[in-house]
């Protein structure tokens, strides 16, 4: 973030790589595109390319797409955490032990 300057282009693979949750996406997007005047290109979503479509309609569409994608990304992360917790609980119920195996303590 500190190295980005006006006119730079920030390429990101997907929106969820920019921020970690739904509440952060719009403030972060605004900071980068309006305050720092950095262009953002989201590689897996061509609609989210701020290098083109600087008119009101293009900005409006990008904002809607951005909100929908960030919601979907956060929802998916929450689903992953839930499934992971279920898997861990099921493994523990089967007696699976997590972590490094214990090493015997050598005494001299």
Secondary structure, 3 states (H helix, E strand, C coil): CCCCCCCCEEEECCHHHCCCCHHHHHHHHHHHHHHCCCEEEECCCCCCECCCCCCHHHHHHHHHHHHHHHHHHHHHHHHHHHHHHHHHHHHHHCCCCCCCCCCCCCCC
